[in-house]
Amino acid sequence: MFEGERNDTSTLIDVALFDVPSRKMLFRAPGTSQVKGSATIVNLTEQTRKDSQRGFELAAADVAANLKQALSRFNARLKEKPGEVEVVYSENHKGRGGSLGLTTLLVLVSVFGVRTWGGLRRP
C-alpha cells in the first residue's frame, strides 16, 4: 500500500451589499467550507476535482443560510433606525421582494463559481 497525498480544500464565497454613493457596506454574508482528504498520485486530479466541487457546494449552502440571517438583521435594522438607510423604490416597482430572489442569487453564484472553477482547470 502507498500512502496518499494530502489534499485539503478551503472554499470561501462572500456576498456583500454596498451603498455605492455613501461607500457604506450594508451587510455581508460569507460562506466557507473545509474538505480534508487524500489521494494517490494516480487519482489525485480526479479526487481534487471532487473535493473542490464538494467544497463549493458546502460553501454555497453556508452562504445561503448566512444570507438569510443577514437579510433578517438588515430588515430589523431598517425598522429600528429608519433614517440610517433609505430604501427608494423605482417607478416600475411592482411590490415584489427584490429584483433577485435568494434562489436566483444562488443559481448565479453557482454558475459563476462553476465557470471560474472550470476556467482554473484549463492548462
C-alpha positions in Angstrom: 0.0 0.0 0.0 1.2 3.5 -0.8 0.4 6.5 1.4 -1.8 9.0 -0.4 -1.1 12.7 -0.9 -2.8 15.0 1.5 -5.5 17.1 -0.2 -7.2 19.9 1.9 -9.6 22.2 0.1 -10.7 25.5 1.6 -13.5 27.4 -0.1 -14.9 30.9 0.6 -17.9 32.6 -1.0 -18.6 36.1 0.1 -21.8 38.1 -0.6 -21.9 41.8 0.3 -24.3 44.7 -0.3 -22.8 48.2 -0.6 -24.4 51.6 -1.0 -22.1 53.0 -3.6 -22.8 56.7 -3.2 -22.0 56.6 0.6 -19.4 53.8 0.2 -21.0 52.0 3.1 -21.3 48.3 3.4 -24.9 47.5 4.4 -24.4 43.8 5.1 -22.3 40.8 4.2 -22.8 37.0 4.3 -19.8 34.7 4.0 -19.9 31.0 3.3 -17.0 28.7 4.0 -16.1 25.1 3.8 -13.1 22.8 4.6 -12.8 19.5 2.8 -10.0 17.3 4.0 -8.9 14.2 2.1 -6.1 12.3 0.5 -5.5 10.6 -2.8 -2.8 8.6 -4.5 -0.8 10.2 -7.3 -2.7 8.2 -9.8 -6.1 9.7 -9.0 -5.0 13.0 -7.4 -6.5 15.1 -10.2 -9.9 13.4 -10.1 -10.1 13.5 -6.3 -9.1 17.1 -6.2 -11.8 17.9 -8.6 -14.4 16.1 -6.5 -13.2 17.8 -3.3 -13.3 21.2 -5.0 -16.9 20.6 -6.1 -17.9 19.3 -2.7 -16.3 22.3 -1.1 -18.2 24.7 -3.4 -21.5 23.0 -2.6 -20.9 23.2 1.1 -19.8 26.9 0.9 -22.9 27.8 -1.2 -25.2 26.1 1.4 -23.4 28.0 4.1 -23.7 31.4 2.3 -27.4 30.8 1.7 -28.0 30.3 5.4 -25.9 33.3 6.3 -27.6 35.4 3.7 -31.0 34.7 5.1 -29.7 35.7 8.6 -28.0 38.9 7.2 -31.2 39.9 5.4 -33.2 39.4 8.5 -30.8 41.5 10.6 -30.8 44.2 7.8 -34.6 44.3 7.8 -34.7 44.6 11.6 -32.1 47.4 11.4 -34.2 49.3 8.8 -37.2 49.2 11.2 -35.2 50.2 14.3 -33.2 53.0 12.6 -35.3 54.2 9.6 -33.1 57.2 9.0 -29.9 55.2 8.7 -30.7 53.7 5.3 -33.3 55.0 2.9 -35.0 52.4 0.7 -36.2 54.1 -2.5 -38.4 52.2 -5.0 -38.3 52.9 -8.7 -41.3 54.0 -10.7 -41.5 50.5 -12.1 -41.6 48.8 -8.7 -44.3 46.1 -8.6 -44.3 45.5 -4.9 -42.3 42.3 -5.1 -39.4 41.4 -2.8 -36.4 42.4 -4.8 -35.1 42.0 -8.3 -33.3 38.8 -7.3 -34.7 36.2 -5.1 -32.5 34.0 -2.9 -32.8 31.1 -5.3 -31.9 33.2 -8.3 -28.9 34.7 -6.5 -27.6 31.2 -5.5 -28.0 30.0 -9.1 -26.0 33.0 -10.3 -23.3 32.4 -7.7 -23.2 28.7 -8.6 -22.9 29.4 -12.4 -20.2 32.0 -11.8 -18.3 29.6 -9.4 -18.5 26.6 -11.8 -17.4 28.8 -14.7 -14.5 30.2 -12.6 -13.6 26.8 -11.3 -13.7 25.3 -14.8 -11.6 28.1 -16.1 -8.9 27.4 -13.5 -8.7 23.8 -14.6 -7.6 24.5 -18.2 -3.9 24.2 -18.8 
